[in-house]
Amino acid sequence: MTETLASAAPLAPRRPHSFTHHGLTVQDDWAWLRDPGYPDVKDQAVLDYLAAENDWFESAMAPHKPLMDRLFAEMKGRIKEDDSSVPQKDGDYIYWRAFETGAQYRKWYRKPVAGGEDQLILDEPALAEGHDYFRLGAMSVSPDGRYLAYAIDDDGSERFEARIKDLFTGEILPEVIPNTLSALVWTSDSRGLLYGLANENWRTDNARLHRLGDPVESDVELFHEDDEGFRVSVGLTSSEKWIVISTGDHVTTEAWLVPADDPTAAPLLVAARQPSREYDVDEHDGTLYIRTNDTHPNFRLVKASLDAPADWEEIIAPDDHFYLTDFTLFKNFYVTEGRQDGLDQIELRDYASHAAKRLSFPEASYSASLDDNPEYDVTKLRIGYESMVTPDTIYDYHLAEGRFELLKVQEIPSGYDAARYSTERLMIPARDGTQIPVSIVYHKDFPRDGSASLHLYGYGAYGLAMEPGFSTARLSLLDRGFAFALAHIRGGDDLGQQWYLDGKLDKRTNTFTDFVDVAKGLIERGYTTRGRISISGGSAGGELMGAVINSDPDLWGAVVAHVPFVDVLNTMLDESLPLTPGEWPEWGNPVEDKAAFETILGYDPYSNVTAQDYPPLLVTAGLNDPRVTYWEPAKWVAKLRATKTDGNALLLKTNMGAGHGGKSGRFESLHETAEEFAFILWQLGVAD
């Protein structure tokens, strides 16, 4: 590697390397950036290169520090520092969480319903002290209210350490469970805890039972999954009578039930796995309720008896326009959630007729869902609502009266007037004629003559919808004259499960062309012009960034790719990586399938870097990231540096002590957003 100077970008040397598969040879001259000892990265040449890129990032951004500082101050000023959640009753206690002024992390509290002092049950700032990174994972209070099980990650590797606290005495119990990667589920007697361990390949292939007071080494494995592509999870039915052990990949699931009061009893299989059939299960008064896509991609709801759990009777038929995304059972009624032509819907149903009462919301484009509803027998529902102009809002919906009670609206201390902004939902045709929804927000005086800047965000993978929600950070772009648009491209499930299926495997390129066509459609409608568009995406959305700068580099004025999944072919060929076998249903299996190999090779961002001008690009990575390994963005940037023909900025920032989500803490993460926005404003020449 060449010596890095403040005035010269680092150049990672080519080390010729190639491989041949299915008779096709692929050149990969920066393969050496993968440390063979990963996840323990000690290769000095690799570390030197990442450090040099970080130095280059710092030197490039240094002149813009005043702008970054202003952006950070704006974003921080919109956060209520001493914020707290709306309290919620669960059993004998009322629970809530709160930030103190200046704190990066929350404290968790409760107090008895019968009256008494507030009790601090978990102190995140104390747990995070001395660590550069901290994340609270699963947490669960035992049914008797005495014990709190919680899991923490202090390096971003997503290998959590589970601990148990006696809330009556304040004592941390001696048993510590390392390498958990699951929910934490209590047994009915509050003496047992179910969890799953991540194996050496970061796959949860088991469900285990720990008994309080017993050595962790003696914990019992209740379930083991032999398919290396499947992941095991644990949960609890709404009635808390049954523990659900589920296993599956992106397209196939299987569920088993064990009594919560007898977890070592023989598990009850709900329905044996069938390829490409997904289902999830809950229980009410001895009847199983099951959401499944067995007959239609938009799912239906069926029921079955515990005696014949695989004998399903349909109660809600599938619908081409309504996508059933979830259901929640309560003692006297149940709730279905879904999207009607892409818009969130919440429906209340009774167990006798299953007739639906749909709740109504005031805006044409919004995000709405059930919020925290921990109890089974309720007379009101906690509901969350927001839109691109409406801050996060919490309601209680009173069932008997059919009435919404406003509990909290997200407070913005520096001030916010929703009337200053407008939001729309557009439909823009893709090149194959498919209408792509676009959610857009902008200042009321935004010009429609093509002169303005626009930021376009996309993801388009794993069937994850992009909700048109609120962002305080986004206001820093809107108030500088930007429009902000969300492209609801295929690959997500924004318009139903078929929308997802039409953006994966051999249809993967629909995701990329949809994004490009949305950008061109926004230009045609006068929202912006070519070269005035900044774009961003992370993980699989980073793959999207890589694909569209290869195909249409001149459209974009600035690009930010967070932890981008850009070395797709190499990752999908490597069965030793944590996620690879479970990812084959999403991307294809190029190890065995030549057609999948050729499809991935055709769009893989790293493989398709060519000698052309590229737009300004900021790339982020995490050294401890188990989802998108650090070498993917590093190899991509190295190849771009050696290949591209322009003089535009190309920056790589690797968080050396963080993982997939970047830095932790509510203010530390704002610093990274301020860097991103400063880069965009710099590259688009937007005066501050």
C-alpha positions as CSV (number, residue, x, y, z in Angstrom):
1,M,0.0,0.0,0.0
2,T,1.3,3.5,-0.8
3,E,2.1,5.9,1.9
4,T,-0.9,8.1,2.7
5,L,-0.5,11.9,2.7
6,A,-3.1,14.5,3.6
7,S,-3.0,15.6,0.0
8,A,-3.3,12.2,-1.6
9,A,-6.1,9.6,-1.4
10,P,-4.9,6.2,-0.3
11,L,-4.5,3.6,-3.0
12,A,-4.8,-0.1,-2.0
13,P,-2.6,-2.1,-4.3
14,R,-3.9,-4.6,-6.7
15,R,-2.9,-8.2,-5.8
16,P,-4.0,-10.2,-8.8
17,H,-6.5,-12.9,-7.8
18,S,-9.2,-14.7,-9.8
19,F,-11.5,-17.6,-9.4
20,T,-13.5,-19.8,-11.8
21,H,-17.0,-21.1,-11.1
22,H,-19.5,-22.6,-13.6
23,G,-16.8,-22.1,-16.2
24,L,-16.8,-18.3,-15.7
25,T,-13.7,-16.5,-14.4
26,V,-14.0,-13.5,-12.1
27,Q,-11.2,-11.1,-11.4
28,D,-11.0,-10.0,-7.7
29,D,-7.7,-8.0,-7.2
30,W,-8.7,-6.7,-3.8
31,A,-9.7,-10.0,-2.2
32,W,-6.7,-9.5,0.1
33,L,-8.6,-6.9,2.1
34,R,-10.5,-9.7,3.8
35,D,-8.5,-10.7,6.9
36,P,-8.4,-14.5,7.0
37,G,-8.7,-14.3,10.8
38,Y,-12.0,-12.4,10.7
39,P,-13.8,-11.6,13.0
40,D,-10.5,-11.0,14.7
41,V,-9.0,-8.5,12.3
42,K,-5.2,-8.2,12.8
43,D,-3.7,-8.1,9.3
44,Q,-1.6,-5.0,9.5
45,A,-1.9,-4.2,5.8
46,V,-5.7,-4.3,6.1
47,L,-5.7,-2.1,9.3
48,D,-3.3,0.3,7.7
49,Y,-5.4,0.7,4.7
50,L,-8.6,1.3,6.7
51,A,-6.7,3.8,8.9
52,A,-5.5,5.6,5.8
53,E,-9.0,5.9,4.4
54,N,-10.2,7.2,7.7
55,D,-7.4,9.8,7.7
56,W,-8.4,10.8,4.2
57,F,-12.0,11.1,5.2
58,E,-11.1,13.3,8.1
59,S,-8.8,15.6,6.0
60,A,-11.5,15.9,3.3
61,M,-14.2,16.8,5.8
62,A,-12.1,19.1,8.0
63,P,-12.9,22.3,6.0
64,H,-16.6,21.5,6.5
65,K,-16.4,21.1,10.3
66,P,-18.3,24.4,10.9
67,L,-21.1,23.2,8.8
68,M,-21.1,19.8,10.5
69,D,-21.2,21.6,13.9
70,R,-24.2,23.7,12.8
71,L,-26.0,20.7,11.5
72,F,-25.4,18.7,14.7
73,A,-26.6,21.7,16.8
74,E,-29.8,21.9,14.7
75,M,-30.5,18.2,15.0
76,K,-29.7,18.1,18.7
77,G,-31.9,21.2,19.3
78,R,-34.9,19.2,17.9
79,I,-34.5,16.4,20.5
80,K,-36.1,16.8,23.9
81,E,-33.2,15.9,26.1
82,D,-35.2,14.9,29.1
83,D,-37.8,12.9,27.1
84,S,-39.8,10.0,28.5
85,S,-42.2,7.4,27.0
86,V,-45.9,7.2,27.8
87,P,-46.3,4.9,30.9
88,Q,-48.0,1.6,30.2
89,K,-49.5,-0.9,32.7
90,D,-48.3,-4.5,32.6
91,G,-49.6,-6.6,35.4
92,D,-48.9,-5.2,38.8
93,Y,-46.7,-2.4,37.6
94,I,-46.6,0.6,35.3
95,Y,-43.5,0.8,33.1
96,W,-41.8,3.6,31.3
97,R,-38.3,4.7,30.1
98,A,-36.7,8.1,30.1
99,F,-33.6,10.1,29.0
100,E,-31.9,12.5,31.4
101,T,-30.6,15.8,30.0
102,G,-27.3,15.1,28.2
103,A,-27.6,11.4,28.4
104,Q,-26.9,9.2,25.4
105,Y,-28.9,6.2,26.7
106,R,-32.2,5.6,28.6
107,K,-33.1,4.6,32.1
108,W,-36.0,2.1,32.5
109,Y,-38.4,2.6,35.4
110,R,-41.6,1.1,37.0
111,K,-43.9,1.7,39.9
112,P,-46.5,-0.5,41.5
113,V,-50.1,0.1,40.2
114,A,-51.2,0.0,43.9
115,G,-48.9,3.0,44.6
116,G,-45.4,3.4,45.8
117,E,-42.0,4.8,44.7
118,D,-40.6,4.9,41.2
119,Q,-38.1,2.0,40.8
120,L,-35.1,2.2,38.5
121,I,-34.9,-1.2,37.0
122,L,-32.2,-0.8,34.3
123,D,-29.6,1.9,33.9
124,E,-28.3,2.0,30.4
125,P,-25.9,4.9,31.0
126,A,-24.2,2.9,33.7
127,L,-24.0,-0.2,31.6
128,A,-22.6,1.8,28.7
129,E,-19.9,3.6,30.8
130,G,-16.4,2.9,29.6
131,H,-17.6,1.4,26.2
132,D,-17.3,3.1,22.8
133,Y,-20.4,1.2,21.7
134,F,-23.4,0.0,23.6
135,R,-26.7,-1.5,22.6
136,L,-29.5,-3.0,24.7
137,G,-31.0,-6.0,23.1
138,A,-33.8,-8.2,24.4
139,M,-35.3,-7.6,27.8
140,S,-38.1,-9.3,29.7
141,V,-39.6,-9.1,33.1
142,S,-40.7,-12.4,34.7
143,P,-44.4,-13.1,35.2
144,D,-44.1,-12.6,39.0
145,G,-42.4,-9.2,38.4
146,R,-39.3,-10.2,40.3
147,Y,-36.6,-10.8,37.7
148,L,-35.4,-8.8,34.7
149,A,-33.6,-10.6,31.9
150,Y,-31.7,-8.4,29.6
151,A,-29.0,-8.6,26.9
152,I,-26.2,-6.2,26.0
153,D,-23.8,-5.8,23.1
154,D,-20.8,-3.5,23.8
155,D,-18.8,-3.8,20.6
156,G,-21.3,-3.9,17.7
157,S,-20.7,-7.6,16.9
158,E,-24.4,-8.5,17.8
159,R,-23.2,-11.3,20.1
160,F,-25.2,-10.3,23.2
161,E,-24.5,-11.2,26.8
162,A,-27.7,-12.0,28.7
163,R,-27.9,-11.2,32.4
164,I,-30.6,-11.5,35.1
165,K,-31.4,-8.9,37.7
166,D,-33.4,-9.5,40.9
167,L,-35.7,-6.4,40.9
168,F,-36.7,-7.0,44.5
169,T,-33.1,-6.8,45.9
170,G,-31.2,-5.1,43.0
171,E,-28.8,-8.0,42.8
172,I,-27.3,-9.1,39.5
173,L,-27.5,-12.9,39.5
174,P,-24.2,-14.8,39.0
175,E,-25.4,-16.6,35.9
176,V,-24.3,-14.9,32.7
177,I,-25.2,-16.2,29.2
178,P,-22.8,-15.1,26.5
179,N,-23.4,-15.1,22.7
180,T,-27.2,-14.9,22.8
181,L,-29.0,-13.8,19.7
182,S,-32.7,-14.1,20.4
183,A,-35.6,-12.9,22.5
184,L,-35.6,-13.8,26.2
185,V,-38.8,-15.6,27.2
186,W,-39.8,-16.6,30.8
187,T,-41.6,-19.7,31.8
188,S,-44.9,-19.4,33.7
189,D,-43.2,-20.1,37.1
190,S,-40.7,-17.2,36.6
191,R,-37.9,-19.7,37.3
192,G,-36.9,-20.6,33.7
193,L,-35.7,-18.6,30.8
194,L,-35.7,-19.6,27.1
195,Y,-33.1,-18.1,24.7
196,G,-31.1,-18.9,21.6
197,L,-27.3,-19.0,21.2
198,A,-25.4,-17.8,18.2
199,N,-23.1,-20.5,16.9
200,E,-19.6,-19.9,15.6
201,N,-21.1,-18.7,12.3
202,W,-23.5,-16.2,14.0
203,R,-26.5,-18.4,13.4
204,T,-29.1,-19.1,16.0
205,D,-29.8,-22.8,15.4
206,N,-31.2,-23.7,18.9
207,A,-33.6,-22.9,21.7
208,R,-32.3,-23.5,25.2
209,L,-33.8,-23.4,28.7
210,H,-31.9,-22.0,31.7
211,R,-33.2,-22.6,35.2
212,L,-32.4,-19.9,37.8
213,G,-29.6,-21.0,40.1
214,D,-28.3,-23.7,37.8
215,P,-24.9,-23.4,36.0
216,V,-25.3,-22.1,32.4
217,E,-23.3,-25.1,31.2
218,S,-26.2,-27.4,32.3
219,D,-28.8,-25.5,30.3
220,V,-31.1,-27.8,28.3
221,E,-31.4,-27.6,24.5
222,L,-35.1,-27.9,23.7
223,F,-34.8,-27.6,20.0
224,H,-32.1,-27.8,17.4
225,E,-32.2,-26.8,13.7
226,D,-30.0,-28.8,11.3
227,D,-30.7,-26.7,8.2
228,E,-27.8,-24.2,8.1
229,G,-30.0,-21.7,6.2
230,F,-32.7,-21.6,8.9
231,R,-32.7,-19.4,12.1
232,V,-34.5,-20.3,15.3
233,S,-36.5,-17.8,17.4
234,V,-38.5,-18.0,20.6
235,G,-41.6,-16.1,21.6
236,L,-44.8,-16.2,23.7
237,T,-48.4,-16.4,22.7
238,S,-50.6,-13.5,23.6
239,S,-52.3,-15.5,26.4
240,E,-48.8,-16.4,27.7
241,K,-49.9,-20.1,27.9
242,W,-47.6,-21.3,25.1
243,I,-44.0,-20.7,24.1
244,V,-43.5,-20.6,20.4
245,I,-40.3,-21.9,18.9
246,S,-40.1,-20.9,15.3
247,T,-37.5,-21.8,12.6
248,G,-37.2,-20.6,9.1
249,D,-35.4,-18.6,6.4
250,H,-36.7,-15.7,4.3
251,V,-39.4,-17.8,2.5
252,T,-40.2,-20.9,4.7
253,T,-41.2,-21.2,8.3
254,E,-42.1,-23.9,10.8
255,A,-43.4,-23.5,14.4
256,W,-43.6,-25.6,17.5
257,L,-45.4,-25.0,20.7
258,V,-44.4,-26.0,24.3
259,P,-46.5,-25.2,27.4
260,A,-45.1,-22.2,29.2
261,D,-45.7,-24.0,32.5
262,D,-43.9,-27.2,31.3
263,P,-41.2,-26.2,28.8
264,T,-39.5,-29.6,28.7
265,A,-42.8,-31.3,27.5
266,A,-42.8,-32.8,24.0
267,P,-43.2,-29.9,21.6
268,L,-46.3,-29.7,19.4
269,L,-45.6,-29.2,15.7
270,V,-48.1,-26.8,14.2
271,A,-47.4,-27.7,10.5
272,A,-44.3,-29.2,8.9
273,R,-42.2,-26.9,6.8
274,Q,-43.1,-26.7,3.1
275,P,-40.8,-24.8,0.7
276,S,-41.9,-21.2,0.2
277,R,-44.7,-21.4,2.8
278,E,-44.5,-18.9,5.7
279,Y,-46.8,-18.8,8.7
280,D,-46.9,-17.5,12.2
281,V,-49.1,-18.6,15.0
282,D,-50.9,-17.4,18.2
283,E,-53.5,-19.0,20.5
284,H,-56.8,-18.0,22.0
285,D,-58.9,-20.3,24.3
286,G,-57.5,-23.4,22.8
287,T,-57.8,-22.3,19.1
288,L,-54.7,-21.5,17.0
289,Y,-54.8,-18.5,14.8
290,I,-52.3,-18.7,11.9
291,R,-51.3,-16.1,9.3
292,T,-50.0,-17.8,6.1
293,N,-49.2,-17.2,2.5
294,D,-49.9,-20.8,1.4
295,T,-52.6,-19.8,-1.1
296,H,-51.8,-16.1,-1.9
297,P,-48.7,-13.9,-1.5
298,N,-50.7,-11.3,0.5
299,F,-51.4,-13.9,3.3
300,R,-54.7,-15.1,4.8
301,L,-55.8,-15.9,8.4
302,V,-56.8,-19.4,9.3
303,K,-57.6,-21.2,12.5
304,A,-57.0,-24.7,13.8
305,S,-57.5,-26.7,17.0
306,L,-54.6,-27.8,19.2
307,D,-55.6,-31.4,18.5
308,A,-55.2,-31.0,14.8
309,P,-53.0,-27.9,14.3
310,A,-52.2,-28.6,10.7
311,D,-55.9,-28.8,9.7
312,W,-56.6,-25.1,8.8
313,E,-60.0,-23.4,8.4
314,E,-60.0,-20.0,6.6
315,I,-61.4,-17.1,8.5
316,I,-60.0,-14.1,6.5
317,A,-59.5,-14.7,2.8
318,P,-56.5,-13.3,0.9
319,D,-57.0,-10.1,-1.1
320,D,-55.2,-8.7,-4.1
321,H,-55.3,-5.2,-2.6
322,F,-55.0,-5.8,1.1
323,Y,-51.7,-7.2,2.4
324,L,-52.2,-8.9,5.8
325,T,-48.9,-8.1,7.7
326,D,-49.7,-9.0,11.3
327,F,-52.4,-9.9,13.8
328,T,-52.6,-9.6,17.6
329,L,-54.9,-11.6,19.9
330,F,-56.6,-10.2,23.0
331,K,-59.0,-11.8,25.4
332,N,-62.2,-10.4,23.9
333,F,-61.2,-9.3,20.4
334,Y,-58.3,-9.4,18.0
335,V,-56.6,-6.9,15.7
336,T,-55.4,-7.4,12.1
337,E,-52.8,-5.0,10.6
338,G,-52.0,-4.6,6.9
339,R,-51.7,-2.3,4.0
340,Q,-54.5,-1.4,1.5
341,D,-52.8,-0.4,-1.7
342,G,-49.7,0.5,0.3
343,L,-51.4,2.5,3.2
344,D,-51.4,1.2,6.7
345,Q,-54.6,-0.1,8.1
346,I,-55.6,-1.3,11.6
347,E,-58.8,-3.4,12.0
348,L,-60.6,-4.6,15.1
349,R,-62.4,-8.0,14.8
350,D,-64.5,-10.1,17.1
351,Y,-64.0,-13.9,17.5
352,A,-67.5,-14.8,16.5
353,S,-68.1,-13.1,13.2
354,H,-64.5,-11.9,12.4
355,A,-66.1,-8.8,10.9
356,A,-63.7,-5.8,10.7
357,K,-64.0,-2.3,12.1
358,R,-61.2,-0.3,10.3
359,L,-59.8,2.7,12.2
360,S,-59.5,5.9,10.2
361,F,-56.6,8.3,10.1
362,P,-56.6,12.0,9.0
363,E,-53.8,12.1,6.3
364,A,-53.5,10.7,2.8
365,S,-50.1,9.2,3.5
366,Y,-49.0,8.1,7.0
367,S,-47.6,5.3,9.1
368,A,-49.8,3.7,11.8
369,S,-49.5,0.6,13.9
370,L,-50.2,-1.0,17.3
371,D,-47.7,0.4,19.8
372,D,-47.0,-1.2,23.3
373,N,-49.9,-3.4,24.3
374,P,-48.5,-5.9,26.8
375,E,-51.7,-7.0,28.5
376,Y,-54.2,-9.6,27.2
377,D,-57.4,-8.3,28.7
378,V,-57.7,-4.6,27.7
379,T,-60.4,-2.0,27.1
380,K,-58.1,0.3,25.1
381,L,-55.3,0.0,22.6
382,R,-52.1,1.9,22.4
383,I,-51.5,3.1,18.8
384,G,-48.6,4.9,17.2
385,Y,-49.1,7.4,14.3
386,E,-46.9,9.6,12.2
387,S,-46.4,11.0,8.7
388,M,-43.7,12.9,6.8
389,V,-45.1,16.1,8.3
390,T,-46.7,14.8,11.6
391,P,-44.3,14.0,14.5
392,D,-44.5,10.7,16.3
393,T,-47.9,10.6,18.0
394,I,-49.2,8.2,20.7
395,Y,-52.9,7.5,21.2
396,D,-55.1,5.3,23.3
397,Y,-58.1,4.0,21.4
398,H,-61.0,3.4,23.7
399,L,-62.8,0.4,22.4
400,A,-66.3,0.9,23.9
401,E,-66.5,4.5,22.8
402,G,-64.6,4.2,19.5
403,R,-62.6,7.2,20.6
404,F,-58.9,8.3,20.2
405,E,-57.3,9.8,23.3
406,L,-54.1,11.8,22.5
407,L,-51.4,10.9,25.0
408,K,-48.2,12.4,23.5
409,V,-46.9,14.2,20.4
410,Q,-43.1,14.2,19.9
411,E,-41.8,17.4,21.3
412,I,-39.4,19.5,19.2
413,P,-37.8,22.0,21.6
414,S,-36.4,24.3,18.9
415,G,-39.8,24.5,17.3
416,Y,-41.7,22.9,14.5
417,D,-44.7,24.1,12.4
418,A,-46.2,21.4,10.3
419,A,-48.0,24.0,8.3
420,R,-44.7,25.1,6.7
421,Y,-44.4,21.7,4.9
422,S,-46.3,19.7,2.4
423,T,-46.3,16.0,1.7
424,E,-47.6,14.0,-1.3
425,R,-47.9,10.5,-2.5
426,L,-47.0,10.2,-6.2
427,M,-47.2,7.3,-8.6
428,I,-44.4,7.2,-11.2
429,P,-44.2,4.7,-14.0
430,A,-41.3,2.3,-14.2
431,R,-39.9,1.4,-17.6
432,D,-42.1,-1.8,-17.7
433,G,-45.2,0.3,-16.9
434,T,-45.5,-0.6,-13.2
435,Q,-46.6,2.3,-11.1
436,I,-44.1,3.0,-8.3
437,P,-45.3,4.9,-5.2
438,V,-43.2,7.8,-4.0
439,S,-43.7,9.6,-0.7
440,I,-42.3,13.1,-0.8
441,V,-42.0,16.1,1.6
442,Y,-40.8,19.6,1.0
443,H,-41.1,23.2,2.3
444,K,-44.3,25.0,1.3
445,D,-42.3,27.4,-0.9
446,F,-40.5,24.6,-2.7
447,P,-40.2,25.6,-6.5
448,R,-41.4,23.2,-9.1
449,D,-39.2,24.5,-11.9
450,G,-36.4,21.9,-11.7
451,S,-34.0,24.4,-9.9
452,A,-34.1,22.7,-6.5
453,S,-32.2,19.9,-4.9
454,L,-33.8,16.6,-3.9
455,H,-32.7,13.8,-1.7
456,L,-34.0,10.3,-2.8
457,Y,-33.9,7.4,-0.4
458,G,-34.4,3.7,-1.2
459,Y,-34.0,0.2,0.2
460,G,-36.0,-2.4,-1.8
461,A,-35.1,-5.8,-0.3
462,Y,-36.2,-8.5,2.1
463,G,-39.8,-7.5,1.9
464,L,-39.2,-4.5,4.1
465,A,-41.5,-1.5,3.4
466,M,-40.3,2.1,3.7
467,E,-42.8,3.8,6.0
468,P,-43.6,7.5,5.3
469,G,-42.7,8.6,8.8
470,F,-41.3,11.7,10.5
471,S,-37.7,12.7,10.9
472,T,-36.4,15.7,12.8
473,A,-32.9,15.3,11.2
474,R,-34.5,15.5,7.7
475,L,-35.7,19.1,8.5
476,S,-32.1,20.3,8.1
477,L,-32.4,19.4,4.4
478,L,-35.9,20.6,3.9
479,D,-35.1,24.0,5.5
480,R,-32.2,24.4,3.0
481,G,-34.5,24.0,0.0
482,F,-34.4,20.2,-0.5
483,A,-37.3,17.9,-1.2
484,F,-37.0,14.5,0.4
485,A,-38.5,11.5,-1.4
486,L,-38.9,7.8,-0.4
487,A,-39.0,5.5,-3.4
488,H,-41.3,2.5,-2.6
489,I,-39.5,0.3,-5.1
490,R,-40.0,-3.4,-5.7
491,G,-38.1,-5.7,-3.4
492,G,-39.8,-4.2,-0.4
493,D,-43.4,-5.3,0.4
494,D,-44.9,-1.8,0.3
495,L,-47.6,-2.9,-2.1
496,G,-47.8,-6.5,-0.9
497,Q,-45.9,-9.7,-1.0
498,Q,-45.9,-9.9,-4.8
499,W,-44.1,-6.5,-4.7
500,Y,-41.4,-8.1,-2.8
501,L,-41.2,-11.2,-5.0
502,D,-40.9,-8.9,-8.1
503,G,-37.7,-7.5,-6.7
504,K,-35.7,-10.5,-5.7
505,L,-33.8,-13.4,-7.3
506,D,-34.0,-13.2,-11.1
507,K,-36.1,-10.1,-10.8
508,R,-33.6,-8.3,-8.7
509,T,-32.8,-5.6,-11.3
510,N,-36.4,-4.3,-11.0
511,T,-35.3,-2.7,-7.8
512,F,-32.5,-0.8,-9.4
513,T,-34.4,0.3,-12.5
514,D,-37.4,1.3,-10.4
515,F,-35.1,3.7,-8.4
516,V,-33.6,5.2,-11.5
517,D,-37.0,5.6,-13.1
518,V,-38.4,7.3,-10.0
519,A,-35.5,9.8,-10.2
520,K,-36.2,10.5,-13.8
521,G,-40.0,10.8,-13.1
522,L,-39.3,13.4,-10.4
523,I,-37.1,15.4,-12.9
524,E,-39.9,15.3,-15.4
525,R,-42.3,16.6,-12.8
526,G,-40.1,19.6,-12.1
527,Y,-39.0,18.6,-8.6
528,T,-35.3,18.7,-9.5
529,T,-32.9,18.2,-12.4
530,R,-30.1,15.8,-13.3
531,G,-27.1,16.2,-11.1
532,R,-29.1,17.9,-8.3
533,I,-30.2,14.7,-6.8
534,S,-28.5,13.3,-3.7
535,I,-29.2,9.6,-2.8
536,S,-28.6,7.3,0.1
537,G,-29.2,3.8,1.2
538,G,-27.8,1.3,3.7
539,S,-27.0,-2.4,3.7
540,A,-29.1,-3.8,0.9
541,G,-29.9,-0.2,0.1
542,G,-26.2,0.3,-0.2
543,E,-26.2,-2.4,-2.9
544,L,-28.9,-0.3,-4.6
545,M,-26.5,2.7,-4.5
546,G,-23.7,0.7,-6.0
547,A,-26.0,-0.6,-8.8
548,V,-27.4,2.8,-9.8
549,I,-24.1,4.6,-9.9
550,N,-22.8,1.9,-12.2
551,S,-25.8,2.2,-14.5
552,D,-26.7,6.0,-14.4
553,P,-23.8,7.8,-12.8
554,D,-24.6,11.3,-14.2
555,L,-28.1,11.4,-12.5
556,W,-26.6,11.8,-9.1
557,G,-25.0,14.8,-7.5
558,A,-24.0,13.1,-4.3
559,V,-24.2,9.5,-3.1
560,V,-24.1,8.1,0.5
561,A,-23.8,4.3,0.9
562,H,-24.0,3.1,4.4
563,V,-22.5,-0.4,5.2
564,P,-23.2,-1.3,1.6
565,F,-23.8,-4.9,0.5
566,V,-21.7,-4.5,-2.7
567,D,-19.6,-7.7,-2.9
568,V,-22.7,-9.8,-3.5
569,L,-21.3,-12.6,-5.6
570,N,-18.3,-13.3,-3.3
571,T,-20.5,-13.3,-0.2
572,M,-23.1,-15.6,-1.7
573,L,-20.4,-18.0,-2.8
574,D,-18.9,-18.2,0.7
575,E,-20.9,-20.6,2.8
576,S,-18.7,-20.0,5.8
577,L,-20.0,-16.4,6.3
578,P,-22.7,-16.1,9.0
579,L,-25.6,-15.1,6.8
580,T,-24.9,-16.7,3.4
581,P,-26.9,-20.0,3.5
582,G,-30.0,-18.2,4.9
583,E,-29.6,-15.5,2.2
584,W,-29.8,-17.8,-0.8
585,P,-33.7,-17.7,-1.0
586,E,-33.3,-13.9,-1.3
587,W,-30.5,-13.6,-3.8
588,G,-30.1,-17.0,-5.3
589,N,-27.5,-19.8,-4.7
590,P,-24.6,-19.1,-7.1
591,V,-22.7,-22.1,-5.6
592,E,-25.0,-24.6,-7.2
593,D,-27.0,-22.6,-9.8
594,K,-25.2,-21.2,-12.8
595,A,-28.1,-19.0,-13.7
596,A,-28.1,-17.4,-10.2
597,F,-24.3,-16.9,-10.6
598,E,-24.7,-15.1,-13.9
599,T,-27.6,-13.0,-12.6
600,I,-25.7,-11.8,-9.6
601,L,-22.5,-11.2,-11.6
602,G,-24.6,-9.1,-13.9
603,Y,-25.6,-6.5,-11.3
604,D,-23.0,-7.0,-8.5
605,P,-21.8,-3.5,-7.8
606,Y,-18.2,-4.4,-7.1
607,S,-17.8,-6.7,-10.1
608,N,-19.3,-4.1,-12.4
609,V,-17.2,-1.1,-11.5
610,T,-16.0,0.3,-14.9
611,A,-13.7,3.1,-16.2
612,Q,-16.2,5.9,-16.2
613,D,-17.0,9.1,-14.3
614,Y,-18.7,8.4,-11.0
615,P,-20.6,10.9,-8.8
616,P,-19.2,12.1,-5.4
617,L,-19.5,9.2,-3.0
618,L,-19.3,8.7,0.8
619,V,-19.2,5.2,2.1
620,T,-19.4,3.9,5.6
621,A,-18.4,0.5,7.2
622,G,-18.1,-1.1,10.6
623,L,-15.1,-3.3,11.5
624,N,-17.3,-5.5,13.7
625,D,-20.3,-5.6,11.4
626,P,-21.5,-9.3,11.1
627,R,-24.1,-8.5,8.5
628,V,-22.1,-6.6,5.8
629,T,-18.5,-7.4,6.5
630,Y,-16.1,-4.5,6.5
631,W,-14.2,-5.7,3.4
632,E,-17.2,-5.3,1.1
633,P,-17.2,-1.5,1.2
634,A,-13.3,-1.5,1.5
635,K,-12.9,-3.6,-1.7
636,W,-15.5,-1.5,-3.5
637,V,-13.8,1.8,-2.6
638,A,-10.4,0.4,-3.5
639,K,-11.6,-0.7,-6.9
640,L,-13.4,2.6,-7.6
641,R,-10.2,4.5,-6.7
642,A,-8.2,2.5,-9.2
643,T,-10.8,2.5,-12.0
644,K,-12.9,5.6,-12.1
645,T,-12.0,8.5,-14.5
646,D,-13.3,11.5,-12.5
647,G,-11.8,13.7,-9.8
648,N,-14.9,13.6,-7.6
649,A,-14.7,13.0,-3.9
650,L,-14.6,9.3,-2.8
651,L,-14.5,8.9,1.0
652,L,-14.6,5.7,3.1
653,K,-15.2,5.9,6.9
654,T,-14.8,2.7,8.9
655,N,-16.1,2.7,12.4
656,M,-13.3,0.6,14.1
657,G,-15.4,-0.1,17.2
658,A,-19.0,-0.4,15.8
659,G,-21.1,-2.7,13.7
660,H,-23.9,-2.6,11.2
661,G,-25.8,0.3,12.8
662,G,-22.8,2.6,13.2
663,K,-22.1,4.5,16.4
664,S,-24.4,4.1,19.3
665,G,-26.0,6.7,21.5
666,R,-28.6,9.2,20.4
667,F,-26.2,12.1,20.0
668,E,-23.2,10.1,18.6
669,S,-25.5,8.9,15.8
670,L,-26.4,12.5,15.1
671,H,-22.7,13.3,14.5
672,E,-22.7,10.7,11.7
673,T,-25.9,12.2,10.2
674,A,-24.4,15.6,10.3
675,E,-21.4,14.3,8.4
676,E,-23.6,12.8,5.8
677,F,-25.7,15.9,5.3
678,A,-22.6,18.1,5.2
679,F,-21.1,15.9,2.5
680,I,-24.3,16.2,0.5
681,L,-24.5,20.0,0.9
682,W,-20.8,20.4,0.0
683,Q,-21.1,18.3,-3.2
684,L,-24.3,20.0,-4.4
685,G,-23.0,23.4,-3.6
686,V,-25.9,24.3,-1.4
687,A,-25.1,27.5,0.5
688,D,-25.6,27.2,4.2
